[in-house]
Amino acid sequence: MNPHRLVLATGLASLILYGCGGAPGRPAAGASPVDPDQVSDFDALYGRNCAGCHGPDGKGGAAIALSDPIYLAIADDSVLRHVVANGAHGTSMPAFAKSEGGMLTDKQIDVIVRGIRERWSKPDILRGVNPPPYSSSEPGDPARGSEVYAAYCASCHGPGGRGGQRAASIVDGSYLSLVGDQGLRTIVIVGRPELGAPDWRGNVAGKPMSAQDVSDVTLWLVSQRPKFPGQPYPNDVEPMGEIR
């Protein structure tokens, strides 16, 4: 047989026997893109959607630590799911549910909530303790909240919340504009352990904050939020070039 014909016949036989698996340009095995809706691994979902604000291991960052067992003890699964799905209006926490314009399916949100609970919660951590409720329908009193602040918070955050030697300002307009009312209440209760801020039991030795104390000081903090946060000029100075 002609040598050239033999080479051609051998090549054709190889294609018949092995198909086009090794053809140039064909994706390698396992290299096909994965449908984002089908991702069901907690590490992948958490890393892509949560770690940027809550920390790679849930230890906190721009937002609270999700690995804080005190937080997980007062916030049940319905709370976690609602926040992940719907976000927190008026804050930097976005909605992740597809029904709210996000990128995650209901099943993926369930994976995130279940993973957070399974990895970081300690069910018995508040056994025998009666913490203030995560949320409350009882109105707070901002006037009394000022007194509560002075008793429980001023030693770190300074007079009027403007900052002290041990902690920064808690009434900074930019900060308050990024944290919702519930977020402030949550921090008052669970603290920010990653930043050294204690929970409701640790501000004054032997004297935990009551549920009413929490409601009052939260409303006092809310009352410090500026109407127009980030305003770059004093109220008595008109901006140049203002259109009337």
C-alpha positions as CSV (number, residue, x, y, z in Angstrom):
1,M,0.0,0.0,0.0
2,N,1.1,3.5,-0.8
3,P,2.7,4.9,2.4
4,H,0.7,8.1,2.2
5,R,-2.5,6.1,2.0
6,L,-1.5,4.0,5.0
7,V,-1.0,7.1,7.1
8,L,-4.4,8.5,6.0
9,A,-6.1,5.2,6.8
10,T,-4.5,5.0,10.2
11,G,-5.7,8.5,11.1
12,L,-9.2,7.8,9.9
13,A,-9.3,4.7,12.0
14,S,-8.1,6.6,15.1
15,L,-10.9,9.1,14.7
16,I,-13.5,6.3,14.3
17,L,-12.2,4.4,17.4
18,Y,-11.6,7.4,19.7
19,G,-14.0,10.1,18.4
20,C,-13.0,13.7,18.5
21,G,-12.1,13.9,22.2
22,G,-8.6,15.1,21.6
23,A,-9.5,17.4,18.7
24,P,-7.9,20.9,18.9
25,G,-10.3,23.4,20.5
26,R,-12.5,20.9,22.3
27,P,-12.8,21.6,26.1
28,A,-11.0,19.2,28.3
29,A,-13.1,16.9,30.5
30,G,-14.6,18.8,33.4
31,A,-13.9,22.2,31.8
32,S,-17.4,22.9,30.7
33,P,-18.9,26.0,32.4
34,V,-21.2,25.3,35.3
35,D,-24.6,26.9,35.4
36,P,-24.4,29.4,38.3
37,D,-27.9,28.3,39.4
38,Q,-26.6,24.8,39.9
39,V,-23.8,25.7,42.3
40,S,-24.6,24.1,45.7
41,D,-21.4,24.1,47.6
42,F,-21.4,26.3,50.7
43,D,-17.8,27.4,50.4
44,A,-18.3,28.5,46.9
45,L,-21.5,30.3,47.6
46,Y,-20.3,31.9,50.8
47,G,-17.0,32.9,49.3
48,R,-18.6,34.5,46.2
49,N,-21.5,36.3,47.9
50,C,-20.7,36.9,51.6
51,A,-17.0,36.8,52.4
52,G,-16.3,40.2,51.0
53,C,-18.2,41.9,53.9
54,H,-18.5,39.2,56.6
55,G,-15.0,37.8,56.3
56,P,-13.6,34.6,54.7
57,D,-14.3,32.6,57.8
58,G,-17.3,34.5,58.9
59,K,-15.2,36.4,61.4
60,G,-16.4,39.9,60.3
61,G,-15.1,42.8,58.3
62,A,-17.1,45.6,57.0
63,A,-20.1,43.8,58.4
64,I,-20.8,41.7,61.6
65,A,-19.2,38.3,62.2
66,L,-21.6,35.6,61.1
67,S,-19.5,33.1,63.0
68,D,-20.4,34.7,66.2
69,P,-22.4,32.1,68.1
70,I,-24.1,34.8,70.2
71,Y,-25.5,36.4,67.1
72,L,-26.6,33.0,65.8
73,A,-28.3,32.3,69.1
74,I,-30.6,35.3,68.9
75,A,-31.1,35.3,65.1
76,D,-33.0,32.2,64.0
77,D,-33.1,30.7,60.5
78,S,-36.0,32.8,59.4
79,V,-34.1,35.9,60.2
80,L,-31.0,34.8,58.4
81,R,-32.9,33.7,55.4
82,H,-34.9,37.0,55.2
83,V,-31.7,39.1,55.4
84,V,-29.9,37.0,52.8
85,A,-32.9,37.0,50.4
86,N,-34.2,40.5,50.9
87,G,-31.2,42.5,52.1
88,A,-31.5,45.3,54.6
89,H,-33.1,48.4,53.1
90,G,-31.1,51.6,53.4
91,T,-27.8,49.8,54.2
92,S,-25.0,48.2,52.3
93,M,-26.5,44.7,52.6
94,P,-28.0,43.8,49.2
95,A,-30.8,41.4,48.4
96,F,-29.5,38.1,47.0
97,A,-32.7,36.4,46.0
98,K,-33.5,36.3,42.3
99,S,-37.1,37.4,43.2
100,E,-35.5,40.6,44.6
101,G,-33.1,41.2,41.7
102,G,-30.2,39.2,43.1
103,M,-28.3,36.2,41.7
104,L,-29.2,33.3,44.1
105,T,-32.0,30.7,43.9
106,D,-34.0,29.8,46.9
107,K,-32.1,26.5,47.2
108,Q,-28.8,28.3,47.2
109,I,-30.0,30.7,49.9
110,D,-31.0,27.6,52.0
111,V,-27.5,26.2,51.5
112,I,-25.9,29.4,52.8
113,V,-28.2,29.6,55.8
114,R,-27.8,26.0,56.7
115,G,-24.0,26.2,56.2
116,I,-23.7,29.2,58.5
117,R,-25.8,27.4,61.2
118,E,-24.0,24.1,61.0
119,R,-20.5,25.5,61.0
120,W,-20.6,28.3,63.5
121,S,-23.6,28.0,65.9
122,K,-23.3,26.7,69.4
123,P,-26.8,25.8,70.5
124,D,-26.1,25.8,74.2
125,I,-24.1,29.0,74.4
126,L,-26.9,30.9,76.0
127,R,-28.4,28.1,78.1
128,G,-29.9,29.6,81.3
129,V,-29.5,33.1,79.9
130,N,-32.3,35.4,78.9
131,P,-30.9,37.7,76.2
132,P,-32.8,40.7,74.8
133,P,-34.9,39.7,71.8
134,Y,-33.5,40.1,68.3
135,S,-36.3,42.6,67.5
136,S,-38.9,44.3,69.6
137,S,-42.3,45.9,69.0
138,E,-41.9,47.9,72.2
139,P,-41.0,51.6,71.5
140,G,-37.7,52.9,72.8
141,D,-37.2,56.2,74.6
142,P,-34.3,58.2,73.1
143,A,-34.2,60.5,76.1
144,R,-33.6,57.6,78.4
145,G,-31.4,56.1,75.8
146,S,-29.0,58.9,76.3
147,E,-28.7,57.9,79.9
148,V,-28.3,54.3,79.0
149,Y,-25.5,55.3,76.6
150,A,-23.7,57.2,79.3
151,A,-23.9,54.3,81.7
152,Y,-23.0,51.4,79.3
153,C,-21.2,52.8,76.3
154,A,-19.5,56.2,77.0
155,S,-16.5,54.6,78.7
156,C,-15.4,53.3,75.3
157,H,-17.1,55.5,72.7
158,G,-16.7,58.8,74.6
159,P,-19.1,61.5,75.7
160,G,-22.0,61.8,73.3
161,G,-20.7,58.9,71.3
162,R,-18.1,61.0,69.5
163,G,-15.2,58.6,70.1
164,G,-12.9,57.9,73.0
165,Q,-9.5,56.4,73.7
166,R,-10.8,52.8,73.4
167,A,-13.3,53.0,70.5
168,A,-14.3,55.2,67.6
169,S,-17.3,57.5,67.2
170,I,-20.6,55.7,67.3
171,V,-22.6,58.7,66.0
172,D,-20.5,59.4,62.9
173,G,-23.0,60.3,60.2
174,S,-21.4,58.2,57.5
175,Y,-21.4,55.1,59.8
176,L,-25.0,55.6,60.9
177,S,-26.1,56.0,57.3
178,L,-24.8,52.6,56.4
179,V,-26.3,50.7,59.4
180,G,-30.0,50.2,59.7
181,D,-32.1,50.4,62.8
182,Q,-32.1,46.6,63.3
183,G,-28.3,46.5,62.6
184,L,-27.7,48.9,65.4
185,R,-29.9,46.9,67.8
186,T,-28.1,43.7,66.8
187,I,-24.7,45.3,67.6
188,V,-25.9,46.6,70.9
189,I,-26.9,43.1,71.9
190,V,-24.2,40.9,70.4
191,G,-21.3,43.4,70.3
192,R,-18.5,43.1,67.7
193,P,-16.3,40.4,69.2
194,E,-13.9,40.7,66.3
195,L,-13.3,44.3,67.3
196,G,-13.3,43.8,71.1
197,A,-16.8,45.2,71.6
198,P,-18.6,43.2,74.3
199,D,-22.2,41.9,74.1
200,W,-25.0,43.3,76.3
201,R,-23.6,41.6,79.4
202,G,-20.1,42.9,79.3
203,N,-20.3,46.7,79.3
204,V,-20.7,47.0,83.0
205,A,-19.5,44.2,85.2
206,G,-22.3,42.3,86.9
207,K,-25.0,44.6,85.3
208,P,-26.3,43.3,81.9
209,M,-28.4,45.6,79.8
210,S,-32.1,44.9,80.0
211,A,-34.3,44.6,76.9
212,Q,-35.6,48.1,77.5
213,D,-32.1,49.4,77.8
214,V,-31.3,48.0,74.4
215,S,-34.4,49.5,72.8
216,D,-33.8,52.9,74.4
217,V,-30.1,53.2,73.4
218,T,-30.9,51.9,69.9
219,L,-33.5,54.6,69.4
220,W,-31.1,57.2,70.8
221,L,-28.5,56.1,68.2
222,V,-31.1,56.2,65.4
223,S,-32.0,59.8,66.5
224,Q,-28.3,60.8,65.8
225,R,-28.5,59.7,62.2
226,P,-28.3,62.8,60.0
227,K,-31.1,63.6,57.6
228,F,-28.6,64.1,54.7
229,P,-25.5,62.0,55.5
230,G,-22.3,62.9,53.8
231,Q,-23.3,66.5,53.2
232,P,-19.9,68.1,52.2
233,Y,-20.6,71.6,53.5
234,P,-21.9,73.2,56.7
235,N,-25.6,73.9,56.8
236,D,-25.0,77.7,56.8
237,V,-22.9,77.6,53.6
238,E,-24.6,77.4,50.2
239,P,-22.9,75.2,47.6
240,M,-21.5,77.1,44.6
241,G,-23.3,76.6,41.3
242,E,-26.6,75.5,43.0
243,I,-29.4,75.4,40.5
244,R,-32.5,77.3,41.8
